[in-house]
């Protein structure tokens, strides 16, 4: 198991290195890494593309079609222009609008759903003010991450942390518990992104995204009104999220209704699905599965315990745990990072006489600090192509935010939940 665990971590490291070097397309790098996991016996070769049929991928497909309908019918243009009336028809106005909407929606809905829906809106607003989407999309995703730290349902990794607490019969989180950290994180994050953060963004150049097809709205027609109603109902049901109806089914229903009512054609629906993003996600999820199943997470946990040693200083322990979580969540999904290190946090707390809830909260908050790479969160992966971002762009833009997230977690969490 140790050999396989080490191999899985080596593959993860090599994939990250090649993505940073940008010699091969990132989606191809991810698939090569997945194939390597299969040939080395870390995962079953026949299951490498199993992720294609998961609920997350179906959610991506459904919401891509919903977003495309908003774009094709001119609805995105209308919403974009309305937002610019509120925030001003300038780069700063679009910047603020995208962040505020992203934070608000992400507090009650999936980051992935919010980002997919907002991409056409942001691209439309960017066209209106003649600014590259690369100047707006990353701040929007960062703001979505802030929003996910405001409620328990803001991101699956929050729920994963709650699951771990319940598994060990520990007190679980309330709906707004994470907001104790999420509110100061959002405030400081906004201040940074509105000042120093702007200087890390790419220059205002043309994006690789073709947004020239945006319809000029003109008078409201039946198709636009129908699209608005279907999209609004789809998003509303996703926010409510009935127990009997998974998010993927809601998104797919919305997409099918849009096609049946001819708000978007079948061909346009298929064209809206970005295969490069799907392959990138599939490859990375396969590698994450290999890390988990081979014992790579356990191996990493053992290394953490060795680093902590006999040190019982709570701030030293939380700093080490939080730092490793920030690094790990930059290369695997934040949910996976939470599941791996959340369990470790409980064992570390029990061994050192600390409050397990406090250490799990450190993991939950720092697991959402996946700002510095495009592979830690699906939302970041989704904006790579429309924003024409490179791996190194994320490193430059994101490491200060990751550091801010870590510092706030270490300082604020113990004030709310004592060690």
C-alpha positions in Angstrom: 0.0 0.0 0.0 2.9 2.4 0.8 4.3 2.0 -2.7 1.0 2.6 -4.3 0.3 5.6 -2.0 3.7 7.1 -2.9 3.0 6.5 -6.6 -0.4 8.3 -6.5 1.2 11.3 -4.8 4.1 11.4 -7.4 1.6 11.3 -10.2 -0.4 14.2 -8.6 2.8 16.2 -8.3 3.9 15.5 -11.9 0.5 16.5 -13.2 0.7 19.8 -11.3 4.3 20.4 -12.6 3.3 19.8 -16.3 0.2 22.0 -15.9 2.4 24.8 -14.5 4.9 24.4 -17.4 2.0 24.6 -19.9 3.8 22.5 -22.5 0.8 20.2 -23.1 -2.9 21.3 -22.8 -4.1 20.9 -19.3 -7.0 18.5 -20.2 -4.5 16.2 -22.0 -2.2 16.3 -18.9 -5.1 15.3 -16.7 -6.0 12.4 -19.0 -2.4 11.2 -19.1 -2.3 11.3 -15.3 -5.5 9.3 -15.2 -4.1 6.7 -17.6 -0.9 6.4 -15.6 -3.0 5.7 -12.5 -4.8 2.9 -14.5 -1.6 1.3 -16.0 0.1 1.4 -12.6 -2.9 -0.4 -11.0 -4.0 2.5 -8.8 -7.4 2.5 -10.3 -9.2 0.1 -12.6 -8.5 0.9 -16.3 -12.1 0.4 -17.1 -13.2 3.0 -14.6 -11.0 5.9 -15.8 -13.9 7.5 -17.6 -16.5 6.5 -15.1 -16.6 10.1 -13.9 -18.3 11.1 -17.1 -21.5 9.6 -15.8 -21.4 11.0 -12.3 -23.9 13.5 -11.0 -21.4 16.3 -11.1 -20.8 15.8 -14.8 -24.5 15.7 -15.6 -24.8 18.9 -13.5 -22.1 20.5 -15.7 -23.9 19.4 -18.9 -27.3 20.6 -17.8 -26.1 24.0 -16.6 -23.9 24.5 -19.7 -27.1 24.3 -21.8 -29.0 26.6 -19.4 -26.2 29.1 -19.6 -26.0 28.8 -23.4 -29.8 29.5 -23.7 -29.4 32.7 -21.7 -26.6 33.7 -24.1 -28.2 32.7 -27.4 -31.6 34.4 -26.7 -30.1 37.7 -25.6 -31.3 37.2 -22.0 -27.7 37.5 -20.7 -27.3 40.8 -22.6 -30.4 42.2 -20.9 -29.3 41.1 -17.4 -25.8 42.3 -18.0 -27.0 45.8 -19.1 -29.4 45.9 -16.1 -26.5 45.2 -13.8 -24.4 47.8 -15.4 -27.2 50.4 -14.8 -26.9 49.5 -11.1 -23.1 49.4 -10.8 -22.0 51.6 -13.6 -21.0 51.0 -17.2 -17.2 50.6 -16.6 -14.7 47.9 -15.8 -15.1 48.7 -12.1 -18.8 48.4 -12.3 -18.7 45.0 -14.0 -16.0 44.0 -11.5 -18.2 44.8 -8.5 -21.4 43.4 -10.0 -19.8 40.0 -10.8 -18.3 39.7 -7.3 -21.5 40.8 -5.4 -23.7 38.4 -7.4 -21.2 35.6 -7.1 -21.0 35.9 -3.3 -24.7 36.2 -2.8 -25.7 33.3 -5.0 -22.9 31.0 -3.7 -24.1 31.3 -0.2 -27.2 29.4 -1.1 -26.3 27.5 -4.3 -23.6 25.4 -5.7 -20.4 27.3 -6.8 -20.4 25.3 -9.9 -24.0 26.2 -10.8 -23.4 29.9 -10.1 -20.2 30.0 -12.1 -21.6 28.2 -15.2 -24.7 30.5 -15.1 -22.7 33.6 -14.7 -20.0 33.0 -17.4 -22.2 34.1 -20.3 -23.5 37.1 -18.2 -19.9 38.2 -17.4 -18.8 37.8 -21.0 -21.7 39.9 -22.1 -21.0 42.6 -19.7 -17.3 42.5 -20.6 -18.2 43.0 -24.3 -20.4 46.0 -23.4 -17.5 47.8 -21.6 -14.7 46.5 -23.9 -12.8 44.6 -21.2 -11.3 41.2 -21.4 -13.2 38.5 -19.4 -9.9 37.5 -17.8 -10.1 40.8 -15.8 -13.5 39.7 -14.3 -13.9 36.0 -14.2 -11.2 35.2 -11.6 -12.5 37.9 -9.2 -16.0 36.4 -9.7 -14.8 32.9 -8.8 -12.9 34.2 -5.8 -16.1 36.0 -4.6 -18.0 32.8 -5.1 -15.5 31.1 -2.7 -16.1 33.8 -0.2 -19.8 33.2 -0.4 -19.5 29.5 0.1 -18.0 30.2 3.5 -21.2 32.0 4.7 -23.5 29.0 5.0 -23.3 25.3 5.6 -24.6 24.5 2.1 -22.3 26.9 0.4 -20.0 24.2 -0.8 -20.0 20.3 -0.5 -16.7 20.5 1.5 -18.6 22.2 4.4 -21.1 19.3 4.4 -18.1 16.9 4.2 -16.7 18.5 7.4 -20.1 18.1 9.1 -20.2 14.5 8.1 -16.9 13.8 9.7 -18.0 15.5 12.9 -21.1 13.3 13.0 -19.1 10.2 12.3 -17.1 10.8 15.5 -20.3 11.7 17.5 -19.1 15.3 17.9 -21.2 18.4 17.8 -22.1 19.4 14.3 -22.1 22.8 12.5 -25.2 25.0 12.4 -26.4 26.6 9.2 -24.5 29.8 9.8 -21.6 28.6 11.9 -19.1 29.0 9.1 -20.2 32.6 8.7 -18.2 33.5 11.9 -15.1 33.1 9.7 -16.8 33.7 6.3 -17.9 37.2 7.0 -14.4 38.6 7.9 -13.0 36.5 5.0 -15.4 38.1 2.6 -14.8 41.7 3.9 -11.0 41.3 3.8 -11.1 39.4 0.5 -13.2 42.2 -1.1 -10.8 44.8 0.1 -7.8 42.9 -1.3 -9.5 42.2 -4.7 -10.5 45.8 -5.1 -7.0 47.1 -4.4 -3.8 45.0 -4.6 -5.7 42.0 -6.2 -6.4 44.0 -9.3 -2.7 44.4 -10.0 -2.3 40.6 -10.3 -4.9 40.2 -13.0 -4.0 39.7 -16.7 -3.8 42.8 -18.8 -6.9 43.9 -20.8 -6.4 41.8 -24.0 -8.8 40.0 -26.2 -10.1 36.7 -24.8 -10.1 33.5 -26.7 -13.9 33.3 -26.1 -16.0 34.2 -29.0 -18.7 36.5 -27.5 -19.4 38.1 -30.8 -22.6 36.1 -31.2 -24.3 37.9 -28.3 -27.8 38.9 -29.5 -28.8 42.5 -29.5 -31.9 42.3 -27.3 -34.3 44.6 -29.0 -38.0 44.1 -27.9 -38.8 41.3 -25.5 -40.0 38.3 -27.5 -41.7 35.1 -26.4 -38.5 33.0 -26.7 -36.6 35.4 -24.4 -39.4 35.6 -21.8 -39.8 31.8 -21.8 -36.0 31.4 -21.4 -36.0 33.8 -18.5 -38.9 31.9 -16.8 -37.3 28.4 -17.3 -33.9 29.6 -16.1 -35.3 31.4 -13.1 -37.4 28.3 -12.1 -34.4 26.0 -12.6 -32.2 28.1 -10.4 -34.9 28.6 -7.7 -35.4 24.9 -7.4 -31.7 24.4 -7.2 -31.6 26.9 -4.3 -34.5 25.1 -2.5 -33.0 21.7 -3.5 -35.7 19.2 -2.5 -34.5 16.0 -0.9 -36.0 13.9 -3.6 -34.5 15.8 -6.5 -30.7 16.0 -6.9 -29.1 19.1 -8.5 -28.1 17.2 -11.6 -31.7 16.2 -12.3 -32.9 19.8 -11.8 -30.3 21.1 -14.2 -31.0 18.4 -16.8 -34.7 19.0 -16.6 -34.1 22.7 -17.2 -31.9 21.9 -20.2 -34.4 19.5 -21.7 -37.3 21.9 -21.3 -35.2 24.7 -23.0 -34.6 22.3 -26.0 -38.2 21.0 -26.2 -39.6 24.6 -26.1 -37.0 25.5 -28.8 -35.5 28.3 -26.7 -32.2 26.7 -27.8 -31.7 24.2 -30.6 -30.4 20.7 -30.1 -27.2 21.6 -32.0 -26.7 24.7 -29.9 -27.2 22.7 -26.8 -24.5 20.2 -27.8 -22.1 23.0 -28.8 -22.4 24.5 -25.4 -20.8 21.5 -23.8 -17.0 22.1 -23.5 -15.3 18.7 -23.9 -11.9 20.0 -22.8 -13.4 21.0 -19.4 -15.1 17.6 -19.1 -11.9 15.7 -19.9 -9.9 17.9 -17.5 -12.4 17.3 -14.7 -12.6 13.5 -15.5 -8.8 13.1 -15.4 -8.4 15.0 -12.2 -11.2 13.1 -10.4 -9.6 9.8 -11.4 -6.3 10.9 -10.0 -8.0 12.1 -6.8 -9.7 8.7 -6.5 -6.3 7.0 -6.9 -4.8 9.1 -4.1 -7.7 8.2 -1.8 -8.0 4.5 -2.6 -4.2 3.8 -2.7 -3.7 5.3 0.8 -2.1 8.5 -0.4 -4.2 10.5 1.9 -3.3 8.2 4.8 0.4 8.6 3.9 0.0 12.3 3.9 -1.7 12.2 7.3 1.2 10.2 8.7 3.6 12.9 7.4 1.5 15.5 9.1 1.7 13.7 12.4 5.5 13.4 12.1 5.7 17.2 11.5 3.6 18.0 14.5 5.5 15.5 16.7 5.1 16.1 20.4 4.3 19.8 20.0 1.1 20.6 21.8 1.0 24.4 21.0 -2.5 24.8 19.5 -1.4 27.6 17.1 1.5 25.5 15.8 -0.8 22.6 15.2 -3.5 24.6 13.5 -0.8 26.4 11.4 0.7 23.1 10.2 -2.7 21.6 9.6 -4.1 24.6 7.8 -1.0 25.1 5.6 -1.0 21.5 4.5 -4.8 21.7 3.8 -4.2 24.9 1.7 -1.5 23.1 -0.3 -3.6 19.9 -0.7 -6.8 21.7 -1.8 -4.8 23.4 -4.5 -4.3 20.1 -6.3 -7.3 17.9 -5.4 -11.0 18.9 -4.9 -11.8 20.8 -1.7 -14.2 18.1 -0.7 -11.5 15.4 -1.0 -9.1 17.6 1.0 -11.7 18.0 3.7 -12.4 14.2 3.9 -8.7 13.4 4.0 -7.6 16.0 6.5 -10.8 16.3 8.5 -10.4 12.8 9.9 -6.7 13.5 10.6 -7.7 16.7 12.5 -9.9 14.7 14.8 -7.1 12.2 15.6 -4.6 15.0 16.1 -7.0 16.8 18.4 -7.6 13.7 20.5 -3.9 13.0 20.7 -3.0 16.6 21.8 -6.0 17.2 24.0 -7.5 19.9 21.8 -11.1 20.6 20.7 -11.8 18.4 17.6 -14.5 20.7 16.4 -12.0 23.6 16.3 -9.5 21.7 14.2 -12.1 20.3 11.9 -13.3 23.9 11.3 -9.7 24.9 10.4 -9.8 22.2 7.8 -13.2 23.1 6.5 -12.2 26.8 6.0 -8.8 26.3 4.6 -10.0 23.6 2.2 -12.0 26.3 0.5 -8.7 28.3 -0.1 -8.2 26.7 -3.6 -7.3 30.0 -5.2 -3.8 29.4 -6.4 -4.4 26.7 -9.1 -7.2 25.9 -11.5 -7.5 22.3 -10.4 -8.6 22.6 -6.7 -12.2 23.6 -7.5 -14.5 22.9 -10.4 -15.4 26.6 -10.6 -11.8 27.5 -11.2 -11.4 24.8 -13.9 -14.5 26.2 -15.6 -13.1 29.7 -16.2 -9.8 28.6 -17.7 -11.0 28.6 -21.3 -13.4 31.6 -21.2 -10.8 33.6 -19.3 -7.9 32.4 -21.5 -6.0 31.7 -18.2 -2.8 29.8 -17.9 -1.9 27.7 -14.8 0.7 30.3 -13.8 -2.0 33.0 -13.9 -3.8 31.3 -11.1 -0.6 31.0 -9.0 0.1 34.7 -9.4 -3.5 35.8 -8.7 -4.4 33.2 -6.0 -1.5 32.8 -3.6 -2.2 36.0 -1.6 -5.8 35.0 -1.3 -4.8 31.6 0.0 -2.5 33.2 2.5 -5.3 35.6 3.7 -7.7 32.6 4.0 -5.1 30.7 6.1 -4.3 33.6 8.4 -8.0 34.4 9.1 -8.7 30.7 9.8 -5.9 30.5 12.3 -6.7 33.8 14.1 -10.6 33.8 14.0 -11.6 30.2 14.6 -10.0 29.9 18.1 -11.8 33.1 19.1 -15.2 31.5 18.3 -14.5 27.9 19.3 -11.8 27.6 21.9 -9.0 25.1 21.7 
